[in-house]
Amino acid sequence: MLTLKMLRDDPKAVVEKLKIKNFDAQPIVDKVLELDSLRRRLQTESDALLAQQKQEAARIGGLMKQGLREAAEAAKAEVAALKARSGELLARMDEASAELDRQLVLMPNTPCALVKPGKGAEDNEIVKTGGPEVQLPEGALPHWELAKKYDIIDFDLGVKITGAGFPVYKGKGAKLQRALINFFLDCNTAAGYKEVEPPVMVNAASGFGTGQLPDKEGQMYHANLDDFYMVPTAEVPVTNIFRDVILPADQIPQRLTAYTPCFRREAGSYGKDVRGLNRLHQFDKVEIVRVEKPEDSYQALDDMVAHVESLVNQLGLKYRILRLCGGDLSFTSAITYDFELWSAAQQRWLEISSVSNFETYQANRLHLRYRDEAGRTQLAHTLNGSSLALPRVVAALLEDNQTPEGIIIPEVLRPYTGFDRID
């Protein structure tokens, strides 16, 4: 969340920046500053009462020594009244602090200077395109038809077992999934990311730390009895490794990668966007997460974008990179680059990765700090990116590599699949 210091120092700047996200922050900013002022006044009054209590307590001892018992009893009654008043002030301070925190978490992260205003996806900026042009054979099929033709993904069986959006991968389809996961992990670890295997269920504190709660509660699967949430992305458990942590100077930056299944309710999704692998409730994804010093985080972001681009290039797929406008930026992000693959059979772009810098927004919620060279503690910057989400990668691989003789497997994946085509 935004720090109180940001609002105290320059509330107008915060309001103006959040206008780029089409968010009217003025009422919340006004409320936060009002609560902060109230809390400070109560603190001042409480400190004065405490000093008065100490004076009265010292006076009682003197009165007792002088044998002035009646005056001492009156002073004791005065101290008791002061204590009661102090208790009331402390309760009001706690209420003000709690309400202040509730207001702060309602505010999204401020976008960085590179983010342009815009209403939605139509206003995103294309910063780069790459990959080969796709020439499909006559009679080319979309991936859901190819999956049925070659018996590699069974969507109907998934509906039987669970419901729509839970496909069953079979035979070479299952091997292709495993191959992509291992390929992405191997590329990430070769690039200096340490592999971890986190839980796929998290508690509410973890969801709050990375900003999924309370903003995206309706999109997460919730195990009510234990109050656990199924992870929507490995970002949540991996970033929470550092919750309530102060990193020594020699342990920052941190670079981690993880594979997890991901679970998203995707409430309200409908139409052509949900055909086949386009939008699922359960899917596989490999993630990269970094914790950086503020002065290094934007170079780290560029490095992450270049790394994800290298993965797409190795797969030989046509892609484009978008810098999201303010209206399409997530609640927690300061800046995001989306990667999209061209689905030649569907004639549309498919998002397969988001690479984001959250600056101090998540770190403030996580209480994630590092100790600088002077020994002072500072909020870190957190970043994450998909490298990569599998469903739409698989969709593009199947569609763009189809031939009359079968589906050609990219050369880099063949050591992982053990076969060079699906036929």
DRENDREN-608784 format. One record per residue (C-alpha): residue in three letters; x, y, z. Coordinates in steps of 0.05 Angstrom, whole numbers, plus 5000, padded with zeros to 4 digits. Each point is the difference from the previous one (the first is absolute). Layout:
N
ALAXYZ...
***
This chain:
423
MET500050005000LEU502150734995THR503850265059LEU497050535046LYS506350414988MET498350064926LEU493350295016ARG502750475053ASP505750254956ASP496250134935PRO492649805000LYS498750384936ALA505349604963VAL496849345022VAL493150234977GLU502750224932LYS503949364989LEU494049575016LYS495850384950ILE504349644948LYS496949355026ASN493150334995PHE499549985076ASP497350585040ALA504449995062GLN498050685029PRO494649765048ILE504549455028VAL506050475005ASP495950515037LYS497449475048VAL506949715013LEU503050685015GLU494050165046LEU501049355037ASP507550115004SER498850705029LEU495049725051ARG504849455021ARG505650515010ARG495650455043LEU497849405041GLN507349795008THR501950705024GLU494350015050SER501749295024ASP507350195011ALA497850615040LEU495449585043LEU505649505012ALA504750555023GLN494550265046GLN499049305029LYS507449955016GLN499950685034GLU493949815042ALA503049345019ALA506350345025ARG495750515038ILE496149445034GLY506449725030GLY501750685028LEU493150105029MET500249325034LYS506750175032GLN497150645027GLY494149625029LEU495050354956ARG496049384987GLU493650354978ALA503850414948ALA503749374978GLU493449634989ALA497350584959ALA506349984958LYS499149254990ALA493050124975GLU502750514952VAL505249504974ALA494549484991ALA496050504959LEU506150164959LYS501249264987ALA492849904978ARG500750604953SER506549714973GLY496649344986GLU494550354961LEU505250384959LEU503949374985ALA493749654977ARG498450594954MET507149994974ASP499449264984GLU493450124963ALA503050574960SER506249594982ALA495849404979GLU495550444956LEU506050354971ASP502949324979ARG493349794971GLN499950634958LEU507249924976VAL498949304973LEU494350264956MET505050404960PRO503649684940ASN507450094986THR502050644965PRO502549894928CYS507150184982ALA501750574952LEU500449524940VAL492649815005LYS495450394954PRO492750165014GLY494849574967LYS493349665011GLY501749274986ALA503549494956GLU498650404937ASP504650555026ASN506049565016GLU506550174965ILE503449494955VAL507550075015LYS502749424960THR498049444953GLY504049394980GLY500049284977PRO498749684932GLU493950114958VAL495349405003GLN497849654936LEU494549515015PRO498249414954GLU493349974966GLY494649765047ALA503850225063LEU496449875065PRO499550375067HIS503649665057TRP493749705032GLU498649634935LEU507349784995ALA499749765072LYS494149564982LYS503049774934TYR506449755032ASP496949815067ILE504750425042ILE495250445041ASP493149785021PHE495550595019ASP493749585007LEU503349525049GLY502250595042VAL492750235003LYS498049315023ILE505249975055THR499650725025GLY496850504953ALA501550474942GLY507050305001PHE503449385029PRO502849614940VAL503249325001TYR506749944963LYS501349334970GLY505949634967LYS504450484961GLY495850585026ALA501949835072LYS507349914980LEU500050684965GLN497550325064ARG505549685040ALA505250184947LEU498050745001ILE500250045076ASN506949695003PHE502650414941PHE497750665033LEU502849815068ASP506749804970CYS500450654961ASN498350405063THR505149655044ALA505350084946ALA498550755003GLY501450025074TYR493249875031LYS499849525059GLU494549474993VAL495149915057GLU493849565007PRO494950385041PRO493249785027VAL494150094954MET495450235056VAL501350645040ASN497150345061ALA496550674999ALA506250365024SER503749774938GLY494350224955PHE500050685033GLY507650074995THR500249964924GLY493550384990GLN495249454978LEU496050135063PRO495550365008ASP500150244927LYS499249334965GLU496649575052GLY494349824953GLN505049724949MET503449525048TYR497749305020HIS499049995075ALA500449395046ASN495150275052LEU501249505056ASP507550165006ASP499650704971PHE505249844946TYR500150254929MET502249624938VAL505750404968PRO498150404938THR507450044983ALA506649795032GLU501450745012VAL495849955063PRO503749455039VAL506950174972THR499750745016ASN497249845070ILE506449625015PHE502650705016ARG494150235042ASP502350325066VAL507349934978ILE505750495003LEU505149794948PRO507450145016ALA503550434949ASP503849404972GLN493549614988ILE496650484953PRO498349924943GLN496049355005ARG498249624937LEU495249405005THR496149574951ALA494549505012TYR495049564964THR493049935028PRO493149824974CYS495850645004PHE492750065018ARG495450584979ARG492550045002GLU499950484940ALA493050215019GLY496350344944SER504249704943TYR496049784940GLY499949964924LYS505649844952ASP505350205050VAL498749375040ARG500549494943GLY505049445011LEU506250245037ASN498550734993ARG497550085071LEU500249465054HIS498549935073GLN506249565012PHE506450074960ASP507549925006LYS504850585005VAL507350135014GLU501450665036ILE506150435013VAL500250465061ARG505250525020VAL501350425061GLU504350604985LYS502750665027PRO495850584974GLU505750284959ASP500949324964SER492949794988TYR498850314932GLN506349694972ALA497549345030LEU493350114965ASP503550094933ASP504149375013MET493649615015VAL496650244936ALA506249814959HIS500149315034VAL492749854984GLU501150244929SER505849504993LEU495349435020VAL494950194947ASN505550074948GLN502749315016LEU493149714988GLY499850344932LEU493350355011LYS497550674974TYR499050495057ARG499150715021ILE501650385065LEU495250515028ARG501050535052LEU493350055036CYS496450665005GLY497450255067GLY493049744989ASP502549294987LEU505149985056SER498649555059PHE498350255069THR507049865028SER504550144940ALA504150634987ILE501649774929THR498549374961TYR502449714934ASP495549484968PHE502349474951GLU495149754948LEU500749434949TRP496650014932SER495049444991ALA499749934925ALA494249515000GLN495850465045GLN502650644969ARG501050325068TRP505350175051LEU500549585063GLU503150275064ILE505349525028SER503950435050SER499750625043VAL506550295027SER498950525054ASN503650465049PHE496050145063GLU505350465030THR498750045076TYR492549854996GLN500449265017ALA506050095045ASN496250495044ARG494349495008LEU505049445011HIS504550395048LEU505749804953ARG506250425011TYR507549974989ARG505750305038ASP504150494959GLU507450135004ALA499050515055GLY496249505042ARG493250334989THR493849594983GLN496550174935LEU493949724963ALA502249554942HIS497049984930THR496649364977LEU499249764928ASN497049394967GLY498749704932SER497049404966SER505449594966LEU495549724975ALA492649845008LEU498849354962PRO492949984972ARG500550534947VAL507249814984VAL497449304986ALA494350294959ALA504850404956LEU504949434994LEU494649524976GLU496850494952ASP506150334970ASN504049364992GLN494649574968THR501549664934PRO496549474958GLU504849495032GLY498750215072ILE502150545050ILE507550154999ILE503250075069PRO505150585007GLU507149745000VAL501650275070LEU494449585029ARG501849344967PRO505149795054TYR494350095050THR494349684961GLY503949424969PHE496250104934ASP500350504944ARG492750004977ILE492949855023ASP496549564949
***
